[in-house]
Amino acid sequence: MDSKQLQDLCGRLPGAVRHLHGPPSNILVYAVGGKQFAYFKTSEPEAWRFSVRVSPERFVELTDMPGIKPARYMGRFHWVTIVRVEAMPEAYLEELLAWSHQRAMASLSRARRAELAGQ
């Protein structure tokens, strides 16, 4: 799976909204109900690096793997950055993305979740 395919997958999740933030942050953010669940860096030298929120247990596991590091400024909230998306197994990326999306949905009110699910 490459970055473009992963972006398409992010956009197909229920209630997902895409926001492009220009300089100085240069990130493409995917959110649900105003809560971020994934983002891509869009400027060089880090273009198309993928960041996602993970569980505390997964954070420790993932940051020990080569090519995965704590996300800049967001690592303390258990976000990781995957440097080369194409090097990760597709099923694993989908699992991480689904968990992050579910975590963002769970932080919304019950009424807001129902509204987004009915879109």
Buried (B, 14 or more C-beta within 10 A) or exposed (E): BEBEEBBEBBEEBEBBEEEEEEEEEBBBBBBBBEBBBBBBBBEEEBEBBBBBBBBEEBBEEBBEEEEBBBBEEBBEEBBBBBBBBEEBEEEEBEEBBBBBBEBBBEBBEEEBBEEBEEE
